[in-house]
Amino acid sequence: MNIYVANIPWKATEDQLRQLFAEHGEVTSAKIIMDKVTQRSRGFGFVEMADEGAARQAINELNGKDFLGKSLVVNEARPREDRPRSGGGGFRRDSYNRD
């Protein structure tokens, strides 16, 4: 099961996140999402657990739990939506009608 984790402290490491969830069952991966420009944590991530029952227990027990000074938000990850990428939305002179 894939688990969404929000409000992760910037100082937290993926190993610390993995250890936190490993107390509830086997963790297959733990990933903190990083900003591409600053290379700082964006404050959220994903944890994958092998056993769905253990994952649900982890969600119930860790949602709202203090982790390195911040209260975690933990729930089942939703499937990623396929959205078209934004083209920028800049002004095009040829599409502007002065009449």
N, CA, C and O atoms as CSV, one atom per row, in Angstrom:
chain,resi,resn,atom,element,x,y,z
A,1,MET,N,N,0.844,-1.179,0.000
A,1,MET,CA,C,0.000,0.000,0.000
A,1,MET,C,C,0.890,1.243,0.000
A,1,MET,O,O,1.917,1.291,0.676
A,2,ASN,N,N,0.475,2.237,-0.767
A,2,ASN,CA,C,1.197,3.503,-0.837
A,2,ASN,C,C,0.539,4.489,0.122
A,2,ASN,O,O,-0.676,4.680,0.093
A,3,ILE,N,N,1.348,5.111,0.966
A,3,ILE,CA,C,0.860,6.014,2.014
A,3,ILE,C,C,1.420,7.410,1.776
A,3,ILE,O,O,2.617,7.579,1.544
A,4,TYR,N,N,0.538,8.411,1.838
A,4,TYR,CA,C,0.922,9.817,1.705
A,4,TYR,C,C,1.196,10.360,3.101
A,4,TYR,O,O,0.402,10.157,4.020
A,5,VAL,N,N,2.316,11.045,3.254
A,5,VAL,CA,C,2.698,11.615,4.546
A,5,VAL,C,C,2.986,13.105,4.343
A,5,VAL,O,O,3.859,13.472,3.556
A,6,ALA,N,N,2.249,13.956,5.054
A,6,ALA,CA,C,2.435,15.404,4.935
A,6,ALA,C,C,2.892,15.984,6.266
A,6,ALA,O,O,2.825,15.330,7.307
A,7,ASN,N,N,3.355,17.220,6.205
A,7,ASN,CA,C,3.841,17.959,7.370
A,7,ASN,C,C,5.110,17.330,7.943
A,7,ASN,O,O,5.326,17.321,9.155
A,8,ILE,N,N,5.943,16.803,7.041
A,8,ILE,CA,C,7.221,16.218,7.447
A,8,ILE,C,C,8.193,17.367,7.718
A,8,ILE,O,O,8.329,18.262,6.883
A,9,PRO,N,N,8.869,17.360,8.865
A,9,PRO,CA,C,9.839,18.426,9.148
A,9,PRO,C,C,10.961,18.444,8.101
A,9,PRO,O,O,11.385,17.397,7.612
A,10,TRP,N,N,11.425,19.634,7.772
A,10,TRP,CA,C,12.482,19.771,6.765
A,10,TRP,C,C,13.752,19.022,7.153
A,10,TRP,O,O,14.495,18.565,6.284
A,11,LYS,N,N,14.003,18.894,8.458
A,11,LYS,CA,C,15.242,18.248,8.904
A,11,LYS,C,C,15.156,16.722,8.872
A,11,LYS,O,O,16.164,16.043,9.069
A,12,ALA,N,N,13.963,16.177,8.625
A,12,ALA,CA,C,13.786,14.718,8.625
A,12,ALA,C,C,14.468,14.086,7.417
A,12,ALA,O,O,14.538,14.677,6.340
A,13,THR,N,N,14.969,12.865,7.625
A,13,THR,CA,C,15.590,12.115,6.531
A,13,THR,C,C,14.669,10.966,6.124
A,13,THR,O,O,13.760,10.589,6.864
A,14,GLU,N,N,14.919,10.425,4.947
A,14,GLU,CA,C,14.140,9.276,4.493
A,14,GLU,C,C,14.348,8.083,5.415
A,14,GLU,O,O,13.418,7.307,5.631
A,15,ASP,N,N,15.555,7.921,5.964
A,15,ASP,CA,C,15.812,6.820,6.898
A,15,ASP,C,C,14.976,6.974,8.168
A,15,ASP,O,O,14.443,5.988,8.678
A,16,GLN,N,N,14.856,8.194,8.680
A,16,GLN,CA,C,14.042,8.420,9.877
A,16,GLN,C,C,12.576,8.114,9.593
A,16,GLN,O,O,11.890,7.520,10.424
A,17,LEU,N,N,12.095,8.523,8.413
A,17,LEU,CA,C,10.720,8.248,8.027
A,17,LEU,C,C,10.500,6.737,7.900
A,17,LEU,O,O,9.487,6.208,8.358
A,18,ARG,N,N,11.450,6.059,7.282
A,18,ARG,CA,C,11.368,4.602,7.129
A,18,ARG,C,C,11.320,3.927,8.502
A,18,ARG,O,O,10.505,3.030,8.717
A,19,GLN,N,N,12.174,4.343,9.424
A,19,GLN,CA,C,12.210,3.740,10.760
A,19,GLN,C,C,10.897,3.942,11.510
A,19,GLN,O,O,10.435,3.045,12.216
A,20,LEU,N,N,10.301,5.118,11.354
A,20,LEU,CA,C,9.034,5.410,12.017
A,20,LEU,C,C,7.955,4.431,11.561
A,20,LEU,O,O,7.224,3.882,12.385
A,21,PHE,N,N,7.857,4.215,10.262
A,21,PHE,CA,C,6.832,3.316,9.727
A,21,PHE,C,C,7.200,1.845,9.930
A,21,PHE,O,O,6.312,0.999,10.031
A,22,ALA,N,N,8.475,1.535,9.991
A,22,ALA,CA,C,8.918,0.148,10.177
A,22,ALA,C,C,8.485,-0.417,11.529
A,22,ALA,O,O,8.447,-1.635,11.705
A,23,GLU,N,N,8.162,0.446,12.477
A,23,GLU,CA,C,7.659,-0.010,13.771
A,23,GLU,C,C,6.305,-0.713,13.619
A,23,GLU,O,O,5.860,-1.415,14.527
A,24,HIS,N,N,5.649,-0.518,12.455
A,24,HIS,CA,C,4.314,-1.070,12.222
A,24,HIS,C,C,4.308,-2.185,11.182
A,24,HIS,O,O,3.285,-2.842,10.991
A,25,GLY,N,N,5.438,-2.406,10.506
A,25,GLY,CA,C,5.502,-3.463,9.501
A,25,GLY,C,C,6.602,-3.193,8.489
A,25,GLY,O,O,7.344,-2.216,8.596
A,26,GLU,N,N,6.691,-4.086,7.496
A,26,GLU,CA,C,7.750,-3.984,6.496
A,26,GLU,C,C,7.529,-2.791,5.572
A,26,GLU,O,O,6.469,-2.643,4.963
A,27,VAL,N,N,8.553,-1.944,5.481
A,27,VAL,CA,C,8.528,-0.786,4.597
A,27,VAL,C,C,9.333,-1.133,3.351
A,27,VAL,O,O,10.510,-1.482,3.442
A,28,THR,N,N,8.695,-1.036,2.185
A,28,THR,CA,C,9.407,-1.333,0.940
A,28,THR,C,C,10.097,-0.103,0.372
A,28,THR,O,O,11.101,-0.224,-0.330
A,29,SER,N,N,9.560,1.101,0.674
A,29,SER,CA,C,10.251,2.330,0.267
A,29,SER,C,C,9.736,3.507,1.077
A,29,SER,O,O,8.598,3.510,1.546
A,30,ALA,N,N,10.598,4.511,1.232
A,30,ALA,CA,C,10.240,5.759,1.897
A,30,ALA,C,C,10.902,6.879,1.106
A,30,ALA,O,O,12.118,6.874,0.912
A,31,LYS,N,N,10.109,7.831,0.653
A,31,LYS,CA,C,10.623,8.901,-0.205
A,31,LYS,C,C,10.086,10.243,0.265
A,31,LYS,O,O,8.875,10.427,0.380
A,32,ILE,N,N,10.992,11.183,0.538
A,32,ILE,CA,C,10.619,12.559,0.832
A,32,ILE,C,C,10.800,13.346,-0.460
A,32,ILE,O,O,11.861,13.288,-1.081
A,33,ILE,N,N,9.780,14.072,-0.862
A,33,ILE,CA,C,9.821,14.831,-2.110
A,33,ILE,C,C,10.639,16.102,-1.905
A,33,ILE,O,O,10.423,16.863,-0.962
A,34,MET,N,N,11.591,16.307,-2.825
A,34,MET,CA,C,12.499,17.450,-2.741
A,34,MET,C,C,12.170,18.480,-3.819
A,34,MET,O,O,11.748,18.122,-4.918
A,35,ASP,N,N,12.364,19.754,-3.502
A,35,ASP,CA,C,12.190,20.828,-4.470
A,35,ASP,C,C,13.328,20.743,-5.484
A,35,ASP,O,O,14.491,20.601,-5.104
A,36,LYS,N,N,12.997,20.829,-6.767
A,36,LYS,CA,C,14.005,20.684,-7.816
A,36,LYS,C,C,15.015,21.824,-7.816
A,36,LYS,O,O,16.183,21.614,-8.145
A,37,VAL,N,N,14.586,23.016,-7.454
A,37,VAL,CA,C,15.466,24.185,-7.510
A,37,VAL,C,C,16.329,24.292,-6.251
A,37,VAL,O,O,17.551,24.404,-6.339
A,38,THR,N,N,15.687,24.258,-5.077
A,38,THR,CA,C,16.413,24.492,-3.823
A,38,THR,C,C,17.007,23.222,-3.218
A,38,THR,O,O,17.864,23.293,-2.337
A,39,GLN,N,N,16.550,22.062,-3.690
A,39,GLN,CA,C,16.969,20.765,-3.135
A,39,GLN,C,C,16.609,20.626,-1.655
A,39,GLN,O,O,17.237,19.854,-0.930
A,40,ARG,N,N,15.591,21.380,-1.208
A,40,ARG,CA,C,15.071,21.247,0.156
A,40,ARG,C,C,13.806,20.408,0.129
A,40,ARG,O,O,13.115,20.328,-0.886
A,41,SER,N,N,13.521,19.797,1.245
A,41,SER,CA,C,12.299,19.013,1.382
A,41,SER,C,C,11.084,19.894,1.118
A,41,SER,O,O,11.052,21.059,1.515
A,42,ARG,N,N,10.083,19.326,0.442
A,42,ARG,CA,C,8.832,20.049,0.215
A,42,ARG,C,C,7.849,19.775,1.340
A,42,ARG,O,O,6.731,20.290,1.323
A,43,GLY,N,N,8.255,18.963,2.331
A,43,GLY,CA,C,7.425,18.740,3.507
A,43,GLY,C,C,6.427,17.602,3.378
A,43,GLY,O,O,5.568,17.429,4.243
A,44,PHE,N,N,6.532,16.822,2.302
A,44,PHE,CA,C,5.663,15.662,2.175
A,44,PHE,C,C,6.419,14.542,1.481
A,44,PHE,O,O,7.481,14.746,0.894
A,45,GLY,N,N,5.834,13.346,1.567
A,45,GLY,CA,C,6.482,12.202,0.956
A,45,GLY,C,C,5.552,11.012,0.892
A,45,GLY,O,O,4.355,11.119,1.159
A,46,PHE,N,N,6.126,9.871,0.530
A,46,PHE,CA,C,5.358,8.651,0.368
A,46,PHE,C,C,6.105,7.488,0.995
A,46,PHE,O,O,7.329,7.391,0.909
A,47,VAL,N,N,5.344,6.612,1.625
A,47,VAL,CA,C,5.891,5.397,2.205
A,47,VAL,C,C,5.098,4.231,1.622
A,47,VAL,O,O,3.868,4.265,1.588
A,48,GLU,N,N,5.799,3.211,1.169
A,48,GLU,CA,C,5.139,2.012,0.677
A,48,GLU,C,C,5.379,0.894,1.669
A,48,GLU,O,O,6.504,0.658,2.110
A,49,MET,N,N,4.290,0.206,2.014
A,49,MET,CA,C,4.382,-0.920,2.936
A,49,MET,C,C,3.865,-2.172,2.246
A,49,MET,O,O,2.912,-2.117,1.470
A,50,ALA,N,N,4.505,-3.300,2.536
A,50,ALA,CA,C,4.182,-4.560,1.870
A,50,ALA,C,C,2.814,-5.101,2.272
A,50,ALA,O,O,2.089,-5.629,1.428
A,51,ASP,N,N,2.455,-4.979,3.532
A,51,ASP,CA,C,1.222,-5.556,4.047
A,51,ASP,C,C,0.156,-4.479,4.237
A,51,ASP,O,O,0.378,-3.497,4.946
A,52,GLU,N,N,-1.002,-4.667,3.600
A,52,GLU,CA,C,-2.063,-3.655,3.681
A,52,GLU,C,C,-2.577,-3.467,5.112
A,52,GLU,O,O,-2.857,-2.342,5.525
A,53,GLY,N,N,-2.700,-4.548,5.860
A,53,GLY,CA,C,-3.162,-4.452,7.246
A,53,GLY,C,C,-2.208,-3.635,8.105
A,53,GLY,O,O,-2.635,-2.791,8.892
A,54,ALA,N,N,-0.918,-3.892,7.948
A,54,ALA,CA,C,0.088,-3.128,8.694
A,54,ALA,C,C,0.072,-1.671,8.264
A,54,ALA,O,O,0.255,-0.774,9.087
A,55,ALA,N,N,-0.147,-1.433,6.966
A,55,ALA,CA,C,-0.194,-0.056,6.450
A,55,ALA,C,C,-1.378,0.695,7.051
A,55,ALA,O,O,-1.236,1.848,7.458
A,56,ARG,N,N,-2.531,0.058,7.110
A,56,ARG,CA,C,-3.713,0.709,7.695
A,56,ARG,C,C,-3.498,1.001,9.183
A,56,ARG,O,O,-3.929,2.039,9.685
A,57,GLN,N,N,-2.833,0.084,9.879
A,57,GLN,CA,C,-2.522,0.307,11.294
A,57,GLN,C,C,-1.574,1.496,11.436
A,57,GLN,O,O,-1.753,2.333,12.320
A,58,ALA,N,N,-0.564,1.570,10.566
A,58,ALA,CA,C,0.382,2.688,10.607
A,58,ALA,C,C,-0.336,4.012,10.356
A,58,ALA,O,O,-0.064,5.004,11.032
A,59,ILE,N,N,-1.249,4.031,9.386
A,59,ILE,CA,C,-2.009,5.250,9.097
A,59,ILE,C,C,-2.785,5.686,10.328
A,59,ILE,O,O,-2.744,6.856,10.710
A,60,ASN,N,N,-3.497,4.744,10.955
A,60,ASN,CA,C,-4.307,5.067,12.133
A,60,ASN,C,C,-3.470,5.550,13.304
A,60,ASN,O,O,-3.867,6.471,14.018
A,61,GLU,N,N,-2.319,4.932,13.504
A,61,GLU,CA,C,-1.512,5.278,14.671
A,61,GLU,C,C,-0.602,6.481,14.461
A,61,GLU,O,O,-0.259,7.166,15.425
A,62,LEU,N,N,-0.203,6.753,13.215
A,62,LEU,CA,C,0.752,7.838,12.977
A,62,LEU,C,C,0.106,9.148,12.547
A,62,LEU,O,O,0.747,10.197,12.621
A,63,ASN,N,N,-1.140,9.114,12.102
A,63,ASN,CA,C,-1.819,10.354,11.726
A,63,ASN,C,C,-2.002,11.223,12.972
A,63,ASN,O,O,-2.630,10.804,13.945
A,64,GLY,N,N,-1.451,12.427,12.932
A,64,GLY,CA,C,-1.519,13.338,14.073
A,64,GLY,C,C,-0.383,13.161,15.062
A,64,GLY,O,O,-0.272,13.940,16.009
A,65,LYS,N,N,0.462,12.163,14.872
A,65,LYS,CA,C,1.576,11.909,15.798
A,65,LYS,C,C,2.682,12.946,15.617
A,65,LYS,O,O,2.969,13.380,14.501
A,66,ASP,N,N,3.294,13.332,16.729
A,66,ASP,CA,C,4.426,14.258,16.689
A,66,ASP,C,C,5.645,13.517,16.137
A,66,ASP,O,O,6.006,12.440,16.612
A,67,PHE,N,N,6.263,14.118,15.130
A,67,PHE,CA,C,7.476,13.564,14.534
A,67,PHE,C,C,8.469,14.704,14.371
A,67,PHE,O,O,8.298,15.573,13.516
A,68,LEU,N,N,9.500,14.694,15.194
A,68,LEU,CA,C,10.538,15.729,15.191
A,68,LEU,C,C,9.950,17.127,15.338
A,68,LEU,O,O,10.424,18.083,14.724
A,69,GLY,N,N,8.901,17.231,16.169
A,69,GLY,CA,C,8.327,18.534,16.483
A,69,GLY,C,C,7.162,18.973,15.616
A,69,GLY,O,O,6.638,20.070,15.807
A,70,LYS,N,N,6.743,18.148,14.668
A,70,LYS,CA,C,5.592,18.494,13.827
A,70,LYS,C,C,4.580,17.362,13.853
A,70,LYS,O,O,4.948,16.193,13.965
A,71,SER,N,N,3.312,17.710,13.749
A,71,SER,CA,C,2.235,16.734,13.757
A,71,SER,C,C,2.004,16.215,12.335
A,71,SER,O,O,1.601,16.974,11.454
A,72,LEU,N,N,2.261,14.921,12.112
A,72,LEU,CA,C,2.145,14.340,10.780
A,72,LEU,C,C,0.690,14.222,10.324
A,72,LEU,O,O,-0.223,14.040,11.129
A,73,VAL,N,N,0.508,14.332,9.020
A,73,VAL,CA,C,-0.770,14.025,8.384
A,73,VAL,C,C,-0.505,12.783,7.528
A,73,VAL,O,O,0.310,12.819,6.606
A,74,VAL,N,N,-1.198,11.687,7.840
A,74,VAL,CA,C,-0.924,10.401,7.191
A,74,VAL,C,C,-2.232,9.820,6.678
A,74,VAL,O,O,-3.197,9.683,7.431
A,75,ASN,N,N,-2.261,9.477,5.384
A,75,ASN,CA,C,-3.426,8.794,4.829
A,75,ASN,C,C,-3.037,7.995,3.596
A,75,ASN,O,O,-1.916,8.098,3.097
A,76,GLU,N,N,-3.981,7.200,3.114
A,76,GLU,CA,C,-3.717,6.394,1.930
A,76,GLU,C,C,-3.527,7.314,0.738
A,76,GLU,O,O,-4.311,8.239,0.524
A,77,ALA,N,N,-2.475,7.054,-0.040
A,77,ALA,CA,C,-2.198,7.873,-1.216
A,77,ALA,C,C,-3.241,7.585,-2.286
A,77,ALA,O,O,-3.626,6.438,-2.513
A,78,ARG,N,N,-3.687,8.647,-2.932
A,78,ARG,CA,C,-4.616,8.495,-4.055
A,78,ARG,C,C,-3.809,8.327,-5.331
A,78,ARG,O,O,-2.676,8.801,-5.418
A,79,PRO,N,N,-4.383,7.656,-6.320
A,79,PRO,CA,C,-3.667,7.515,-7.594
A,79,PRO,C,C,-3.396,8.886,-8.208
A,79,PRO,O,O,-4.207,9.805,-8.095
A,80,ARG,N,N,-2.263,9.003,-8.846
A,80,ARG,CA,C,-1.882,10.257,-9.472
A,80,ARG,C,C,-2.777,10.531,-10.676
A,80,ARG,O,O,-3.013,9.650,-11.503
A,81,GLU,N,N,-3.269,11.762,-10.763
A,81,GLU,CA,C,-4.127,12.135,-11.887
A,81,GLU,C,C,-3.274,12.505,-13.085
A,81,GLU,O,O,-2.246,13.169,-12.951
A,82,ASP,N,N,-3.713,12.064,-14.266
A,82,ASP,CA,C,-3.038,12.477,-15.493
A,82,ASP,C,C,-3.596,13.829,-15.911
A,82,ASP,O,O,-4.709,13.931,-16.426
A,83,ARG,N,N,-2.798,14.856,-15.678
A,83,ARG,CA,C,-3.217,16.208,-16.037
A,83,ARG,C,C,-2.268,16.740,-17.088
A,83,ARG,O,O,-1.063,16.495,-17.021
A,84,PRO,N,N,-2.799,17.467,-18.062
A,84,PRO,CA,C,-1.891,18.070,-19.044
A,84,PRO,C,C,-1.012,19.110,-18.368
A,84,PRO,O,O,-1.463,19.840,-17.485
A,85,ARG,N,N,0.226,19.171,-18.783
A,85,ARG,CA,C,1.136,20.154,-18.206
A,85,ARG,C,C,0.769,21.538,-18.693
A,85,ARG,O,O,0.361,21.704,-19.843
A,86,SER,N,N,0.904,22.508,-17.856
A,86,SER,CA,C,0.573,23.889,-18.196
A,86,SER,C,C,1.587,24.428,-19.187
A,86,SER,O,O,2.786,24.172,-19.076
A,87,GLY,N,N,1.086,25.179,-20.155
A,87,GLY,CA,C,1.961,25.780,-21.152
A,87,GLY,C,C,2.444,27.153,-20.758
A,87,GLY,O,O,3.192,27.768,-21.518
A,88,GLY,N,N,2.059,27.654,-19.626
A,88,GLY,CA,C,2.552,28.940,-19.143
A,88,GLY,C,C,1.500,30.014,-19.097
A,88,GLY,O,O,1.466,30.794,-18.145
A,89,GLY,N,N,0.630,30.085,-20.103
A,89,GLY,CA,C,-0.438,31.080,-20.073
A,89,GLY,C,C,0.025,32.491,-20.348
A,89,GLY,O,O,-0.609,33.445,-19.897
A,90,GLY,N,N,1.113,32.647,-21.077
A,90,GLY,CA,C,1.618,33.979,-21.382
A,90,GLY,C,C,0.758,34.711,-22.398
A,90,GLY,O,O,-0.084,34.106,-23.062
A,91,PHE,N,N,0.970,36.002,-22.514
A,91,PHE,CA,C,0.216,36.852,-23.441
A,91,PHE,C,C,0.720,36.653,-24.859
A,91,PHE,O,O,1.925,36.671,-25.107
A,92,ARG,N,N,-0.216,36.462,-25.796
A,92,ARG,CA,C,0.136,36.362,-27.210
A,92,ARG,C,C,-0.504,37.534,-27.934
A,92,ARG,O,O,-1.727,37.679,-27.932
A,93,ARG,N,N,0.311,38.362,-28.546
A,93,ARG,CA,C,-0.191,39.556,-29.222
A,93,ARG,C,C,-1.171,39.204,-30.334
A,93,ARG,O,O,-2.170,39.902,-30.509
A,94,ASP,N,N,-0.912,38.135,-31.093
A,94,ASP,CA,C,-1.779,37.801,-32.217
A,94,ASP,C,C,-3.161,37.325,-31.778
A,94,ASP,O,O,-4.075,37.272,-32.601
A,95,SER,N,N,-3.338,36.980,-30.507
A,95,SER,CA,C,-4.651,36.544,-30.037
A,95,SER,C,C,-5.434,37.673,-29.379
A,95,SER,O,O,-6.562,37.467,-28.932
A,96,TYR,N,N,-4.850,38.851,-29.317
A,96,TYR,CA,C,-5.488,40.001,-28.677
A,96,TYR,C,C,-6.225,40.809,-29.733
A,96,TYR,O,O,-5.620,41.251,-30.710
A,97,ASN,N,N,-7.512,41.005,-29.548
A,97,ASN,CA,C,-8.329,41.738,-30.500
A,97,ASN,C,C,-8.579,43.136,-29.961
A,97,ASN,O,O,-9.168,43.280,-28.890
A,98,ARG,N,N,-8.145,44.177,-30.677
A,98,ARG,CA,C,-8.298,45.554,-30.208
A,98,ARG,C,C,-9.670,46.153,-30.540
A,98,ARG,O,O,-10.000,47.222,-30.025
A,99,ASP,N,N,-10.468,45.510,-31.370
A,99,ASP,CA,C,-11.768,46.077,-31.786
A,99,ASP,C,C,-12.787,46.002,-30.702
A,99,ASP,O,O,-13.924,46.434,-30.892
